[in-house]
Structure formats: structure tokens, C-alpha cells
Amino acid sequence: MYLSRRHYLEVLHPYIGKPLIKIITWQRRIGKTVFLEQLSQTFNPSQVLYINKEDKAFDVLKNDDDLYRCLENEIKKGKKYIFCDEVQLITHREKAINSVFAKHKNNIDIYLNCIFKYVIS
């Protein structure tokens, strides 16, 4: 059983649906993934793309080109809420995220989970 992160959900709530990239960052091993999973479950599952780089299924996403193609394909399928867990494991991820965001910012909602040191690098 996981603890609800209700306070953090309430803090984030005013930004949901706004054309901003939301970055969830804390130290290692304190619940970022659980928080991101809980947040993703508040939306219609058919509109959610959840990329978890710790899941072997996403090993194919190695760089910005791979990520960009994946995101574009899923957006075409109607995915609106994009969650990327451990996004720092994708090389040059910021290029793909920024490109997709610039193109679709009024139609998508992006949430990224990464370790703090990778946000500023």
C-alpha cells in the first residue's frame, strides 16, 4: 500500500491542463514514481501515455529521436497526458520534449520525473 500524496496533488492541481511542462523532482528513493503513478491515474486511461524507463518495454527509447517518434505516434492516437518516469535515462531528452511541446502545447499535458541533478544539467 502506498501513501497518498494528496498535498502534492493539491499543489500541482492549478497547473494541470496549463501549457507548461511539469517537472517532478526530489531526491532518490522518496516516492517520485509513486506520485507520478497516482497522478496519472486521475486521468482517463485511454488518454494517458506513461513511459517508465525502468520498464524493459521502454529500453528502445535511448535518445531524443526515439522519444520524439514515440511521443508523436502516441499523440496521433489521442494521448493527451504524457508521463515520463526516469526521463534522465534518455539522451538529449530535452530536444524531444521541447519539440513536441512547442508543436502540441495546447493539446497535451506533460509531466516529467527525474532526479534533481538532471533537471539542471
C-alpha positions as CSV (number, residue, x, y, z in Angstrom):
1,M,0.0,0.0,0.0
2,Y,1.3,3.4,-0.9
3,L,0.7,6.7,0.9
4,S,-1.4,9.2,-0.8
5,R,0.5,12.3,-1.8
6,R,-2.7,14.4,-1.6
7,H,-0.9,17.6,-0.5
8,Y,1.4,17.5,-3.6
9,L,-1.6,16.7,-5.8
10,E,-3.3,19.8,-4.4
11,V,-0.2,21.9,-5.0
12,L,0.0,20.7,-8.6
13,H,-3.7,21.0,-9.4
14,P,-3.7,24.6,-10.5
15,Y,-1.2,23.7,-13.2
16,I,-3.0,20.7,-14.6
17,G,-4.1,21.4,-18.2
18,K,-1.9,24.5,-18.4
19,P,0.6,24.8,-21.3
20,L,3.6,24.1,-19.0
21,I,5.9,21.2,-18.7
22,K,5.6,20.0,-15.1
23,I,8.8,18.5,-13.6
24,I,8.5,16.3,-10.5
25,T,11.9,16.3,-8.8
26,W,13.0,15.1,-5.4
27,Q,15.9,13.1,-4.1
28,R,16.3,9.4,-4.9
29,R,14.0,6.8,-3.4
30,I,11.4,9.0,-1.8
31,G,8.3,8.4,-3.9
32,K,8.5,10.3,-7.2
33,T,7.4,7.3,-9.2
34,V,4.5,6.5,-6.9
35,F,3.4,10.2,-7.0
36,L,3.6,10.2,-10.8
37,E,1.6,6.9,-11.0
38,Q,-1.0,8.3,-8.6
39,L,-1.3,11.5,-10.7
40,S,-1.6,9.5,-14.0
41,Q,-4.5,7.5,-12.5
42,T,-6.6,10.6,-12.1
43,F,-7.0,10.9,-15.9
44,N,-8.9,8.8,-18.5
45,P,-6.5,5.8,-19.1
46,S,-7.1,6.0,-22.8
47,Q,-5.6,9.5,-22.9
48,V,-2.5,8.6,-20.8
49,L,0.9,7.7,-22.1
50,Y,3.1,6.5,-19.2
51,I,6.7,6.0,-20.1
52,N,8.7,4.3,-17.4
53,K,12.3,4.0,-18.3
54,E,12.8,1.4,-15.6
55,D,10.4,-0.9,-17.5
56,K,12.2,-3.1,-20.1
57,A,9.5,-2.3,-22.6
58,F,10.9,1.2,-22.9
59,D,14.5,0.2,-23.5
60,V,14.0,1.2,-27.2
61,L,13.8,4.8,-26.1
62,K,17.5,5.7,-25.9
63,N,17.7,9.2,-27.4
64,D,15.7,12.3,-28.4
65,D,14.9,10.8,-31.9
66,D,13.4,7.7,-30.3
67,L,11.5,9.7,-27.8
68,Y,10.2,12.1,-30.3
69,R,8.8,9.4,-32.6
70,C,7.2,7.6,-29.7
71,L,5.5,10.8,-28.4
72,E,4.3,11.9,-31.9
73,N,2.8,8.4,-32.6
74,E,1.0,8.3,-29.3
75,I,-0.3,11.9,-29.7
76,K,-1.8,10.8,-33.0
77,K,-3.6,8.0,-31.2
78,G,-5.2,10.6,-28.9
79,K,-2.9,10.5,-25.9
80,K,-3.1,13.9,-24.1
81,Y,-1.4,13.3,-20.8
82,I,2.2,12.3,-21.1
83,F,4.1,11.0,-18.1
84,C,7.8,10.2,-18.4
85,D,9.4,8.5,-15.4
86,E,13.2,8.5,-15.1
87,V,13.4,10.7,-18.2
88,Q,17.1,11.4,-17.4
89,L,17.9,7.9,-18.9
90,I,17.1,9.2,-22.4
91,T,19.9,11.1,-24.1
92,H,19.1,14.6,-25.2
93,R,15.5,14.2,-23.9
94,E,15.0,17.9,-23.7
95,K,15.2,18.2,-27.5
96,A,12.3,15.8,-28.0
97,I,10.2,17.1,-25.1
98,N,10.6,20.8,-26.2
99,S,9.9,20.0,-29.8
100,V,6.7,18.0,-29.0
101,F,5.6,20.6,-26.5
102,A,6.2,23.5,-29.0
103,K,4.1,21.7,-31.6
104,H,1.2,20.5,-29.4
105,K,1.3,22.6,-26.2
106,N,-2.4,23.4,-26.3
107,N,-3.4,19.8,-26.7
108,I,-1.1,17.9,-24.4
109,D,-0.1,17.9,-20.7
110,I,3.5,16.8,-19.9
111,Y,4.8,15.5,-16.6
112,L,8.4,14.5,-16.1
113,N,10.0,12.7,-13.2
114,C,13.7,13.0,-12.8
115,I,16.4,13.2,-10.2
116,F,17.2,16.8,-9.3
117,K,20.7,16.9,-10.6
118,Y,19.4,16.1,-14.1
119,V,17.0,19.0,-14.2
120,I,19.8,21.5,-14.1
121,S,22.3,19.6,-16.3
